[in-house]
């Protein structure tokens, strides 16, 4: 004998057993699986639900089809024969009772809930039955009861949807809004697809087959309880165990059992950590220390490195000045390279401490990130958490022996490394540069810039003029490789000497005369006869390029100055001619007298 369960009014457009999810059910009605977005307030929702509930009661109490429990008599390839306590047996299509494996879920003798379809008997004389529609009615009954009792049910997330997720609860499609997924805003929804979660019914409309569920309501009470319990244990200095929830560029959020704390990347390790992912991953269990707690805002700052000894407290004991260490290059900057010599301790090799040479442009020319290098500890400052390292100190300083290897006056050869306005730096060996001052390029030429004589990269010879090992300075000279034309001139001439020179240029006060290559003297206007008249007529006292004889009237070797006189040379020439004439006349007189004496002797 069949047992009657729940009657339902079939045949109407709103009949949930005849309606197809997603299909229109009456003129102007929304789709069956749509969310009733028009209801904005709680009061409106309650009023609308009450109206829909009245319609549901009318449909359920109306005469017509009924859900009953029948006895399975036979299972064939196409149908299931069920005894429903009537004159004729009922029939259920086989596809309504197939399991996931494609095999029937019932066997003869089992009880099966079915709904008697309207429309009379089948051509074979069976009563048409529907197990699927009966299951739907049972599911909606249970969903309504769960809503009334505020009971938690399970739902499997099927896919994403605009504004949330689509899920299946008790075989019916449900909408899970994104605001109801968790107690905190959820931005990444894809990870929820495929999960089975506990939810509560937020809104149900049986007539329209609209079902909205909330995971937030299901977990909120437990979450608040866990949060209160967690907050009771939180205090600055407390050591707790948490789970990494998610990572950011600046740190990680750790779940402490209902409340989250921020673990900043700078508090992960005493060493260098560029990104939290280098040490952490979501879901990882972690022991942390509470560094700061704001109970009003529920803000918690956490740390991991604070649970470990600070390596900088005993840095002096492990790395005394002068100690050789081996470390790994972790980063390179324009001014040097940072080397990790142990976990949490990095030292800086400044670019100036990489080589004795001054020509290094960038630290990458010497070391690269990831290289293992040996260095010497130069300085340790625990308060500033700094260690200064050096590489060049692994080799002897070439300046300490430069005085033994070079002597003043010796000639060296090197490459022009750098040009400046005041001279040129020449590298004579690795780490040893000498300066050729602009005044030491030529004895005679007036040099405005070293590029007039040398170019960068050119190999030149120079004489060592001075060595200062303390100041690490080496003075060089190029002109010292050649004799000084001035010195030679001063050694070969004296005041009152008459010399020949070429007028090179004129000035208001006289003319400059080249007496030898690179040697010039000044002939003042007062020493040139008729110079006043020539200047008044707009001309030079003497013709430029003309060769004349001058008398040296002044000489200053220290200041390299020579005074000349054109009139003095003329006077000197006159005296020379007069002397020469006197000597010739005397010689002629003597010859005449000798001739007379010869005649007398002959007679």
Secondary structure, DSSP 8 states (H G I E B T S, - for coil): --EEEEE---SSTT-TTT--TTS--STT---TT---TT--SHHHHHHHHHHHHHHHHHHHHSSS-EEEEEEEEEE-SSEEEEE-SSSS-EEEEGGGGB-TTSSBS--TT-EEEEEEEEEEE-TTS-EEEEHHHHHHHHHHHHHHHHHHHT-EEEEEEEEEETTEEEEEETTEEEEEEGGGS-SS-----GGGTT-EEEEEEEEEETTTTEEEEEHHHHHHHHHHHHHHHHHHT--TT-EEEEEEEEE-SSEEEEE-SSSEEEEEGGGS-SS--SSGGGT--TT-EEEEEEEEEETTTTEEEEESGGGS--GGGGHHHHS-TT-EEEEEEEEEETTEEEEEEETTEEEEEEGGGS-S-S----GGGT--TT-EEEEEEEEEEGGGTEEEEESGGGS--GGGGHHHH--TT-EEEEEEEEEETTEEEEEEETTEEEEEEGGGS-SS---SSGGGT--TT-EEEEEEEEEETTTTEEEEESGGGS--HHHHHHHH--TT-EEEEEEEEEETTEEEEEEETTEEEEEEGGGSTTHHHHHHTTS-SS-TT-EEEEEEEEEETTTTEEEEEHHHHHHHHHHHHHHHHHHHHHHHHHHHHHHHHHHHHH-
